[in-house]
Amino acid sequence: MTRSEFHQQHLEQAQAKAAELFARRTDLKGAWLGWVAGQLYSLSPAEYASMVRRELQRLQEGTPASP
């Protein structure tokens, strides 16, 4: 499977996971950053974790999702 195929296959799932993690930010307040780092560390494969990390960054910046 190519990187592009992997991205296309897992993008929706990565966006949903990032939204789930981002939603906990208000509840966890200052502890969120450490918590979310642990959550990202537990994701696999690494390529998927990177996708979720990028989606979290996008959510923090308030930029729209890419198709």
SEVO-318048 format. One record per atom (N, C-alpha, C): residue number from 1; residue in one letter; y, z, x. Coordinates in pm, 1 decimal. Example, Ala and Ser with C-alpha at 12.3 -4.5 7.8 and 13.67 -1.06 7.14 Angstrom:
residues 2
REC pos code    north       up     east
REC   1    A   -569.0    780.0   1319.0
REC   1    A   -450.0    780.0   1230.0
REC   1    A   -330.0    780.0   1320.0
REC   2    S   -225.0    708.0   1285.0
REC   2    S   -106.0    714.0   1367.0
REC   2    S      3.0    787.0   1290.0
END
This chain:
residues 67
REC pos code    north       up     east
REC   1    M   -117.0      0.0     84.8
REC   1    M      0.0      0.0      0.0
REC   1    M    124.1      0.0     90.0
REC   2    T    215.6    -89.9     60.5
REC   2    T    337.4    -96.6    140.2
REC   2    T    432.7     15.7     99.6
REC   3    R    532.1     38.4    182.7
REC   3    R    632.3    140.4    153.4
REC   3    R    705.6    108.3     23.3
REC   4    S    736.9    -17.1      3.2
REC   4    S    805.5    -60.9   -118.8
REC   4    S    720.1    -34.5   -242.2
REC   5    E    591.5    -64.7   -232.4
REC   5    E    500.3    -40.8   -343.9
REC   5    E    489.2    107.9   -374.7
REC   6    F    480.7    189.3   -268.6
REC   6    F    474.0    333.7   -286.3
REC   6    F    600.1    383.5   -357.3
REC   7    H    713.5    335.5   -311.7
REC   7    H    841.4    375.5   -371.3
REC   7    H    845.8    338.2   -520.0
REC   8    Q    810.7    216.3   -550.6
REC   8    Q    813.1    171.4   -689.3
REC   8    Q    716.4    251.9   -776.4
REC   9    Q    601.0    283.0   -722.4
REC   9    Q    498.6    354.1   -797.7
REC   9    Q    536.8    500.0   -823.9
REC  10    H    613.5    560.9   -733.5
REC  10    H    640.5    704.1   -742.4
REC  10    H    786.8    739.8   -772.5
REC  11    L    872.3    641.2   -789.9
REC  11    L   1014.8    669.4   -809.7
REC  11    L   1040.6    755.2   -933.4
REC  12    E    982.3    718.3  -1044.9
REC  12    E   1005.4    792.4  -1168.9
REC  12    E    958.5    937.4  -1156.2
REC  13    Q    843.9    956.3  -1094.3
REC  13    Q    789.4   1090.5  -1074.2
REC  13    Q    879.7   1171.7   -980.8
REC  14    A    930.2   1108.5   -874.4
REC  14    A   1018.8   1176.9   -779.8
REC  14    A   1150.4   1215.3   -847.6
REC  15    Q   1203.0   1128.0   -932.3
REC  15    Q   1326.3   1158.6  -1004.7
REC  15    Q   1305.6   1276.2  -1099.5
REC  16    A   1192.2   1279.1  -1167.5
REC  16    A   1162.3   1389.0  -1260.3
REC  16    A   1145.8   1520.7  -1184.2
REC  17    K   1078.1   1517.4  -1071.4
REC  17    K   1057.7   1638.4   -991.7
REC  17    K   1191.1   1689.1   -938.6
REC  18    A   1275.8   1599.4   -891.1
REC  18    A   1407.6   1638.8   -840.9
REC  18    A   1490.5   1701.4   -952.5
REC  19    A   1486.0   1643.6  -1070.4
REC  19    A   1560.2   1698.6  -1183.6
REC  19    A   1509.2   1838.1  -1218.2
REC  20    E   1378.7   1856.2  -1212.9
REC  20    E   1317.7   1987.1  -1240.2
REC  20    E   1365.4   2090.6  -1137.8
REC  21    L   1364.0   2053.8  -1011.1
REC  21    L   1408.5   2144.8   -905.8
REC  21    L   1558.5   2173.1   -917.3
REC  22    F   1634.8   2071.0   -944.6
REC  22    F   1780.6   2084.2   -955.5
REC  22    F   1817.7   2174.7  -1072.7
REC  23    A   1741.6   2168.9  -1179.7
REC  23    A   1769.8   2249.4  -1298.3
REC  23    A   1758.3   2399.3  -1269.0
REC  24    R   1682.6   2437.1  -1169.6
REC  24    R   1666.1   2578.3  -1134.2
REC  24    R   1783.3   2632.9  -1053.5
REC  25    R   1874.0   2545.6  -1011.5
REC  25    R   1985.6   2585.9   -926.1
REC  25    R   2070.6   2695.2   -989.7
REC  26    T   2099.9   2681.2  -1118.0
REC  26    T   2182.5   2778.7  -1187.2
REC  26    T   2113.1   2914.5  -1194.2
REC  27    D   1984.9   2914.4  -1224.1
REC  27    D   1909.5   3039.6  -1235.7
REC  27    D   1897.1   3112.8  -1102.6
REC  28    L   1871.5   3037.6   -998.0
REC  28    L   1843.6   3099.0   -868.0
REC  28    L   1969.0   3124.2   -784.6
REC  29    K   2078.2   3063.7   -821.7
REC  29    K   2207.8   3079.4   -753.7
REC  29    K   2193.1   3064.7   -602.8
REC  30    G   2231.9   3166.7   -526.6
REC  30    G   2230.6   3158.8   -380.9
REC  30    G   2092.9   3145.5   -319.6
REC  31    A   1990.7   3185.1   -393.2
REC  31    A   1854.3   3176.5   -340.6
REC  31    A   1794.5   3037.6   -359.5
REC  32    W   1866.2   2951.1   -431.2
REC  32    W   1811.4   2819.7   -463.9
REC  32    W   1781.4   2735.9   -340.5
REC  33    L   1871.3   2734.9   -246.1
REC  33    L   1853.2   2648.2   -129.0
REC  33    L   1724.2   2680.6    -54.5
REC  34    G   1698.2   2807.8    -29.5
REC  34    G   1574.0   2846.2     37.2
REC  34    G   1452.4   2816.2    -48.2
REC  35    W   1465.1   2841.6   -178.0
REC  35    W   1354.5   2815.2   -269.6
REC  35    W   1321.4   2666.8   -273.5
REC  36    V   1424.7   2584.0   -287.9
REC  36    V   1400.1   2440.2   -299.2
REC  36    V   1345.2   2384.2   -168.4
REC  37    A   1387.2   2439.8    -56.4
REC  37    A   1331.3   2395.1     72.2
REC  37    A   1181.6   2421.7     76.0
REC  38    G   1139.7   2537.5     27.2
REC  38    G    997.2   2569.2     20.5
REC  38    G    922.3   2476.7    -73.0
REC  39    Q    984.3   2443.1   -184.9
REC  39    Q    922.2   2351.0   -279.9
REC  39    Q    904.0   2213.0   -217.6
REC  40    L   1006.6   2166.2   -148.4
REC  40    L    998.1   2035.2    -83.5
REC  40    L    891.1   2035.3     25.3
REC  41    Y    883.4   2144.4     99.5
REC  41    Y    785.5   2155.5    206.9
REC  41    Y    642.7   2145.9    153.1
REC  42    S    623.4   2193.7     30.2
REC  42    S    488.6   2195.1    -26.0
REC  42    S    446.1   2060.1    -85.4
REC  43    L    539.3   1967.3    -98.8
REC  43    L    506.9   1837.4   -157.4
REC  43    L    438.2   1747.0    -55.4
REC  44    S    348.3   1665.1   -103.6
REC  44    S    284.7   1567.3    -16.2
REC  44    S    251.0   1443.4    -97.7
REC  45    P    241.3   1332.5    -34.2
REC  45    P    260.7   1309.7    108.4
REC  45    P    408.3   1321.1    147.5
REC  46    A    433.4   1318.2    274.5
REC  46    A    569.6   1334.3    326.4
REC  46    A    665.2   1229.6    268.8
REC  47    E    615.1   1110.0    245.2
REC  47    E    699.4   1004.0    189.9
REC  47    E    749.7   1041.6     50.4
REC  48    Y    662.1   1105.7    -28.5
REC  48    Y    700.3   1149.2   -162.6
REC  48    Y    803.0   1263.0   -152.6
REC  49    A    779.8   1357.4    -63.1
REC  49    A    875.0   1466.9    -43.0
REC  49    A   1012.3   1412.4     -5.4
REC  50    S   1015.8   1310.1     76.7
REC  50    S   1142.5   1247.7    116.0
REC  50    S   1211.3   1183.3     -3.9
REC  51    M   1133.1   1122.5    -89.8
REC  51    M   1191.1   1061.4   -210.2
REC  51    M   1254.6   1168.6   -299.3
REC  52    V   1185.0   1280.5   -316.6
REC  52    V   1238.3   1389.7   -398.4
REC  52    V   1363.8   1445.4   -333.2
REC  53    R   1362.4   1460.8   -201.8
REC  53    R   1479.0   1511.2   -128.6
REC  53    R   1598.9   1418.4   -150.0
REC  54    R   1577.2   1288.0   -142.6
REC  54    R   1687.1   1192.4   -164.7
REC  54    R   1739.3   1201.1   -307.9
REC  55    E   1649.8   1216.8   -403.1
REC  55    E   1691.8   1228.9   -542.1
REC  55    E   1770.4   1357.7   -564.8
REC  56    L   1729.8   1466.2   -500.3
REC  56    L   1806.3   1591.0   -509.4
REC  56    L   1946.9   1572.5   -452.8
REC  57    Q   1955.5   1503.5   -340.8
REC  57    Q   2086.4   1475.9   -280.0
REC  57    Q   2173.5   1395.7   -376.6
REC  58    R   2113.1   1297.7   -440.8
REC  58    R   2186.5   1215.5   -536.5
REC  58    R   2236.9   1301.3   -652.5
REC  59    L   2153.1   1389.9   -701.6
REC  59    L   2193.3   1477.5   -811.6
REC  59    L   2307.7   1570.5   -769.5
REC  60    Q   2301.0   1621.9   -648.5
REC  60    Q   2406.3   1710.6   -598.5
REC  60    Q   2539.6   1636.3   -585.5
REC  61    E   2531.9   1511.3   -547.3
REC  61    E   2653.4   1432.2   -531.2
REC  61    E   2703.3   1376.2   -663.6
REC  62    G   2617.9   1379.4   -765.3
REC  62    G   2655.7   1329.3   -895.5
REC  62    G   2658.3   1178.1   -905.9
REC  63    T   2582.9   1112.2   -819.2
REC  63    T   2577.3    966.0   -823.5
REC  63    T   2466.6    921.9   -918.9
REC  64    P   2484.0    809.4   -985.1
REC  64    P   2383.6    762.1  -1080.9
REC  64    P   2253.0    721.7  -1012.8
REC  65    A   2145.0    729.3  -1089.0
REC  65    A   2013.3    690.7  -1038.2
REC  65    A   2006.3    540.1  -1021.1
REC  66    S   1928.5    499.6   -922.3
REC  66    S   1907.4    355.4   -903.9
REC  66    S   1788.1    313.6   -988.3
REC  67    P   1788.2    188.4  -1034.4
REC  67    P   1678.6    141.2  -1120.0
REC  67    P   1547.1    132.3  -1047.1
END
